[in-house]
Amino acid sequence: MTNPRLITLFTATAVALALVGALVASREQLWTSWPGAAVRFGGVVVLAVGLYALANRLDRREPIR
């Protein structure tokens, strides 16, 4: 992921999702309806993918002798 264009696209997407998450979390009506459910589900998915990527990265490291 060293392509600057890809990094910029990922950063813009992450910022947009963070703003939507903050907006939905700030209003109780949105948090308890389907946008809140989508944000909560998306957060769980992002957490799971992140942990999977971290485990994969740790698994590929050289063993310590």
Backbone bond lengths (Angstrom), bond angles and torsions (degrees), N, CA, C in turn:
res aa  C-N    CA-C-N  psi(-1)  N-CA   C-N-CA  omega(-1)  CA-C   N-CA-C  phi
1 M - - - 1.443 - - 1.532 109.53 -
2 T 1.306 117.02 50.10 1.461 119.97 179.93 1.521 112.08 -100.49
3 N 1.305 117.44 0.14 1.456 121.21 178.52 1.535 109.06 -72.15
4 P 1.344 118.50 119.08 1.469 120.14 -177.87 1.527 113.63 -59.04
5 R 1.305 117.04 -34.13 1.463 120.36 179.24 1.528 110.85 -65.81
6 L 1.320 116.11 -41.18 1.459 120.83 178.86 1.534 110.68 -68.08
7 I 1.316 116.86 -39.60 1.463 121.00 177.66 1.530 110.13 -62.87
8 T 1.324 116.97 -43.34 1.462 120.96 179.00 1.517 110.88 -63.65
9 L 1.309 117.65 -43.53 1.464 121.65 178.24 1.525 111.14 -62.21
10 F 1.321 117.35 -44.51 1.458 121.38 179.21 1.531 110.71 -63.74
11 T 1.326 116.67 -42.42 1.463 120.59 -179.36 1.526 111.04 -64.70
12 A 1.329 116.86 -44.04 1.465 120.37 179.15 1.530 110.93 -62.92
13 T 1.310 116.93 -40.05 1.463 121.15 178.28 1.529 110.96 -65.99
14 A 1.322 116.44 -43.18 1.466 120.43 179.91 1.526 111.39 -64.15
15 V 1.325 116.93 -41.08 1.467 120.41 178.98 1.525 110.35 -65.58
16 A 1.325 116.97 -43.03 1.462 120.55 179.58 1.532 110.82 -62.52
17 L 1.318 117.22 -42.72 1.466 120.12 178.79 1.520 111.42 -66.77
18 A 1.321 117.31 -36.41 1.464 120.48 177.60 1.526 110.76 -66.02
19 L 1.322 117.07 -39.95 1.462 120.24 178.03 1.529 111.59 -65.57
20 V 1.324 116.85 -42.19 1.465 120.11 177.66 1.527 110.07 -64.15
21 G 1.321 116.80 -42.36 1.462 120.49 178.06 1.515 112.05 -61.98
22 A 1.329 117.06 -41.30 1.463 120.50 178.60 1.527 111.04 -66.62
23 L 1.316 116.44 -39.82 1.461 120.13 178.93 1.521 111.18 -63.64
24 V 1.317 116.46 -46.21 1.464 120.53 -178.65 1.530 110.35 -66.85
25 A 1.320 117.03 -39.26 1.463 120.02 -178.45 1.520 112.26 -70.58
26 S 1.327 117.35 -23.80 1.462 119.87 -176.82 1.530 112.87 -79.26
27 R 1.303 118.23 -15.87 1.464 121.29 -178.81 1.528 109.39 -119.52
28 E 1.321 115.60 123.00 1.464 119.74 -176.46 1.535 111.88 -64.67
29 Q 1.337 117.39 -34.87 1.463 119.98 179.45 1.527 110.94 -63.00
30 L 1.325 116.97 -39.99 1.466 119.13 177.97 1.524 111.19 -73.57
31 W 1.333 117.03 -36.74 1.464 120.46 -176.52 1.518 111.48 -65.24
32 T 1.328 117.71 -34.56 1.462 120.26 -176.98 1.526 113.14 -90.42
33 S 1.330 118.34 -3.34 1.465 120.30 178.87 1.534 109.35 -103.55
34 W 1.323 116.15 -166.76 1.458 119.43 -174.91 1.531 113.75 -63.38
35 P 1.352 122.04 -32.63 1.472 117.81 175.97 1.529 112.14 -62.52
36 G 1.333 116.50 -37.42 1.460 119.54 177.75 1.517 111.78 -65.59
37 A 1.321 115.68 -40.22 1.463 119.49 177.92 1.528 110.63 -63.96
38 A 1.325 116.40 -39.63 1.472 119.94 178.70 1.524 110.93 -65.50
39 V 1.333 116.95 -40.71 1.470 119.98 178.76 1.522 110.67 -66.46
40 R 1.329 117.47 -42.58 1.469 120.09 179.19 1.524 110.75 -65.07
41 F 1.330 117.37 -44.40 1.458 120.80 178.80 1.532 110.53 -63.27
42 G 1.341 116.22 -42.60 1.466 119.93 178.15 1.518 111.81 -62.44
43 G 1.321 116.97 -37.71 1.459 120.22 177.41 1.517 112.02 -63.69
44 V 1.319 116.28 -41.32 1.466 120.24 177.93 1.524 110.42 -64.94
45 V 1.316 117.35 -40.83 1.463 121.07 179.41 1.521 110.54 -65.35
46 V 1.332 117.00 -44.52 1.468 120.51 179.37 1.526 110.35 -62.01
47 L 1.314 117.29 -41.99 1.462 121.02 178.31 1.527 111.08 -62.72
48 A 1.316 116.96 -43.88 1.470 120.78 -179.90 1.528 111.25 -64.39
49 V 1.321 117.13 -43.63 1.469 120.60 179.57 1.522 110.22 -65.39
50 G 1.326 116.91 -40.67 1.460 120.29 178.45 1.519 112.38 -62.59
51 L 1.335 116.65 -44.42 1.468 119.71 177.91 1.523 111.56 -65.30
52 Y 1.326 117.31 -37.73 1.461 121.28 177.41 1.530 110.50 -63.71
53 A 1.345 116.92 -43.88 1.462 120.71 179.17 1.529 110.92 -65.09
54 L 1.328 117.23 -39.57 1.463 120.67 178.09 1.524 110.93 -64.83
55 A 1.315 116.90 -43.55 1.469 120.32 178.33 1.517 110.86 -63.38
56 N 1.320 117.07 -39.50 1.460 120.87 178.62 1.523 110.69 -65.10
57 R 1.326 116.54 -40.86 1.464 120.33 179.47 1.531 110.79 -65.96
58 L 1.343 116.43 -43.01 1.459 119.64 178.93 1.519 111.39 -66.64
59 D 1.313 116.79 -32.08 1.459 120.90 -179.41 1.530 111.65 -69.20
60 R 1.331 117.40 -28.48 1.473 121.03 -177.19 1.525 113.24 -85.82
61 R 1.331 117.47 -5.65 1.455 120.07 -178.19 1.520 110.53 -70.88
62 E 1.325 114.88 157.20 1.470 120.32 177.12 1.530 109.15 -69.14
63 P 1.319 116.41 139.32 1.461 118.29 177.71 1.532 110.64 -68.14
64 I 1.334 116.12 147.05 1.464 121.28 178.28 1.522 107.90 -84.11
65 R 1.335 115.63 130.08 1.471 119.53 -179.23 1.494 111.67 -93.57
